[in-house]
């Protein structure tokens, strides 16, 4: 059954470019997505004559800008000036989409396949384990990433799963956290050496101290290692949970700000974008406004890492929000904008104190 475009779907264009879908709200006749894989005969992903290289070196906003530059030079039709978000972003026109990849359909096909490679088998086994422990039916789970588009390499590719629906996502979160806490066989969190290795190679990407990046990473419930392969799980909404169309809200940039705030509701922070409702906002730098309601992050590092009642510090783009359905107007802080040039962040206030 045809469905809308969901976060972590993939689309293939007529030129064989592979884009990852971002979020669940899209312009008419376009899909918001970032370029992930480019055809390349010498690429590490794929097989035979169908080979690809990664277009996105690191999952940060600043490196996303590199893909915009590539598209500007070669395929400018995939760039879009949004009058809703006041952004220059990548968005694939529907007319250029050759194929829409759905993670839940891929997992269903793998379950019925007669032959699986070692990575596909691990992905199915992990999905079954999560389904059994969480009591979430397998039809609400999916597999994304390189496995979804069939270009994975069992020697180095990860397992990236999806779970759909708020209730299902919370059940999976509770079940996986319990499994990781118990130290289930073949399933565990990243150990100290793996975290150190990641910090050595990635912590420089973020405007936080090494200790702060480590604290944020250790709060991620949705990542770990299964049978010696790294995995991630990405919650997503289903259509009935998306009550907004593109253009219902308009966003107007108001400069870069830095604040401290208290988290009032973090229940939407597990999705993409992650949304934190906030109160008691104290301005530290930049424009001062009294009606900041939300901190919204498109940087996956900061999704679902702070809880209700916790005080956080954030730096990002202040946006005036105009809700055309209700007439309401307020402000939010966006993390993951090109304007911030990699200086934006979200961190629990606890992280401002060095570890003992």
N, C-alpha and C positions, 0 to 999 in steps of 0.2 A: 504494500500500500504506500502510495506516495505521501511523503510528509514534508514539513518545512525544513529549512537548513538549520541545523543545531550546532552549537559549539563543539569543536573537535571533529566534525565531519571533514571530508576532503572533497575537492573538486578538481577535475582534470580539464584543462582547456584544449582547444583545437590545436594548439602548438605543442601539446603534451607537457605543459607546465603543471605542477601539482601545488595547489594552495590548501592551507588549513583554514577552515571556517572559524571566525571569532564571534562569539556571542550568539544570540538567538533573534535579534532585531535587525532587520536589513532594509536597505532602500528598495523601492519598487524596481524590479528588473535588474537588481545587482545583489551580490553577496559579499559582505565584508569578510575579507580573508587576507592572510599574509602568504607570500610566496615561500614555499618550503623546499621544493626540489626542482632542479633544472636538468633537462636531458644533457648527458655528457658521456661520450663513449669511454672515457677513462674514470668515470665515477665509481665510488665504492658501493653504492646501493644499486640493487637490481640484479639482473642475470642475462646472459647471452648478449644480444644486441640492444636490449632495453636496459640502459644504465643511466644513473642520475648522480648528481652531486648536490650537496646541501646548499641552498641559497642563503640560509640564515645560520651564521656561525654560532651565535649565542642567543638565548631567548631573553633579550633585553630590548627596550624601545630604541636605544641608540643604534644597535645593530640592525634593527628593523629598517632604519633609515638607509642602510646599504642596499636593501632589496628595492627600496623606492628608487634609488639612483640607477640600479640595473634596469628596472622597468621603464624609467624615463628614457633611457638610451635605446631600449630594444622593443618594448611592448607598452607604449604609453596609454593604450586603451584600458589598461588595468589600474590606472590611477584615477582618483575621484576627488573632486573638490566638494566637500559636504557643506551645504548651507545649514544643515541641522546641527552638526558638531563644530563647524568652522575649522575643519581639518582638511589637510591634503593627505589622503590615505589610499590604500589599495582596496579595490572592490571589483570583483569579477562580473562583467555583464552577463546576464543569463544567456544571451545569444552566443556567447563564446564557450559555454560549458559543454564539454563533450560527455562527461560522466560525473555523477554525484555518488560519492562513496559514503555509506551509512554504517557506523560501527556495529550496531546490533545485527544488521543483515550479514556482515562479515563473520561475526561470531556464530551465527546460525549456520552459515555455509560451512565453516570449519567443523562444526559438530557433526555435519553430515558427510564430510569429505572422506574419501577412502584412503588417501595418503596425506600424511602431515610431516613436515620437517620437525626438528627438535624444538625450535622456538615456538612454532604453532602449537605443538603438543603441550609445552609449558604454559602457554597462554590459556589454553582450554582448561588445563588442570587447575590453574590459579583461579580462573573464573568459577569453576565448579566448587572449589573450596570456599570462596567468598560467598557464593550463592547458598551453599549449605549452612554456613555459619551465620549468615545474616537473614536467612529465610526470604531472600529476594529472588524471585524467579529469574532464570537465566535470560528470559526474553527482555528483561530490563537492563541487561548488561551488554557491553559491546567491546570491541577491540579496535583501537585507532593507531595512529603512527604509521611506521613503515610496513607493519604487517597488514594494516587495512588496505593499502594500495599495492600490496604484493611485491615490494622491492626490498624487503628486509634481508639481513644477513645473519644467520644464526650465530656466527662467530662474535659479533659485536653489537647487534641491535638489542634494544630494550623491549620490555612488554608494557604497553600503554593501554589500560582498560578505561571504559566509561561506565557510569551508572546513571540511570535516568529517573527523575522524579525526586522531589524533596524528601518524602518519607523514606524512599528506598535509599537515598544517599545517606541519610542519617543512620539508617540501619546498617549499611555497609561500613560507615565510619565507626560505629560502636563495635561491630564484629571484628573489623580489622585491627582496631586498637587493642581489643582483648586478645586476639591472636598474637600480636606483636609483644604485648606485655607478658604473655605466658611463655613466649619463646617457642612457638610451634615449630615442629621439625621442618626443615627446609625453608622456613619463612622467618625473616628477622629484619630488624632495622639496620641501617648502615652502621657498621662498627666505627670505632674511633679512627682507625687508620684510613678507612674509606672517606670519612668526613674530612680528615686532615688533607687527604689528597684532593678532594673537591675544593676545599678552601684555598689550597695552594694554587689551584688552577683557575678558580672562578671568583673568589672574594673581591678581587680588584675591580670586578664589573659593577659593584654597588657602592654607594656613598656611605657605607657603614664601616665600623671597625671590624676586624676579623672576629672578635668575640661577639659582636652584635649579629653578624651574618650567621655565625654558628648557632646562636640562640634561636634566631628565626628558623633556621633549617631544622633544628631539633624539634620544633613545634609542628612540623609537617606530619600529619597522620597518614597521608596518602602515598607515601613513598617507602620503598624498602628493597629487599633482595629475596627472590624466590628461586630456589635451586640454582644459586650462584648467578642469577640474572637480575639486573636492576628492573624494578617495575614502578609504575605510577597508576593511580586511579583518579579519574576526573569526573566529579558530579556534574550533571547537566539537567536542565529543566525539560519538561514535556510541554507540548503546545498549550494545554489548558492552564499551565502555570505562567504563561507569558501573556500578560494583560495589556500590552503596550505595542503600538505600531511605530515604525520609524517616522519621526517627525512630530509625534505627540508632545515631545519635550524638545525645546531648543536650548542650546548651550552657548553662552557667550564668554569668551576668555577675559579674565580680569587680572592677569599677572601671576607671578609665583609668590606663594606664601608659605610660612612655617607656623605650625600651631601645636598646642597640646590639647587633648580632648579626652572625654570619657566615652567608652563604647556603651551604647544603649542597646543595640541589637546587632548580633554578628551572624544571624541565621542565613543571610544571603552572601556571606563572605566566601562560601565554599564554591560558588559559581564563578563564571567569567562573563563580565567583569565581577570582581568581588566587591560587595557593597556593605559598608559598616554605617549604621545609623549612630550619630554621635550627639553629645550634649556637653555643656560646661566647656565650650571651646575658648581657649586662651590664645590670643595672637602673640607670636614671638617675632615675626618678621613679615613685611609686606603689608598689603591693604588690610584694614580692620573692618570686618562686617559682623553683624550680630546674629545672622540667621543661617550659619553653616549647619546643614542637617546631615550631610553624608561625607564620608571619605570613600572614594571609589578607586579601585586599583585594576589596571590592565597588566600589571607586572605580577606574574604568577607566584613569585617568591613571597608576596605579601598577602596572598589569599588565605583566609581561615587560620590566622596566626595570633589573633587577639580575641578575648572573650568579653562577654557582657560585664560591665562594672570595672573593667581594666582601663587604666590611663595609658594613652599612647602619645607619641610625638610623630608628627607627619610633616612632610614638605611636598608640595605639589602645585599644580595649576588651579587657581581659584576660578570657578566658573559660576556665572549667574544663570540659574535655571528658570526657564519659562515653561510652565505646564499649560499647554493650549487646551487641554480637556477641562481643567478645573479653574484656570485663571490664576493659580498659585504662582508665586515667585519666591525663590530662595537661592542659597548658594551651596555649592559642594566643592570639595577638593579632589582633583583628579591626579592619580599617580600613574605614570606611564605616558606622559605627553612628550612630544618632540621639543616643545618650548623649554622644558626643564633641563634638557640636555644631560640626562643621566644623573642629575643631582637630587631627584625626588626619592622619597622613601616613606615607609611606615615602620615603626618599631615600638614595642611595648616599653613603657617608661622604666620597667625593671631592667631593660637592657642598657640603660644609661649608667648602671652601676657595674663595675668590673667584677668578673667572677673571682671568687676567693679560691 
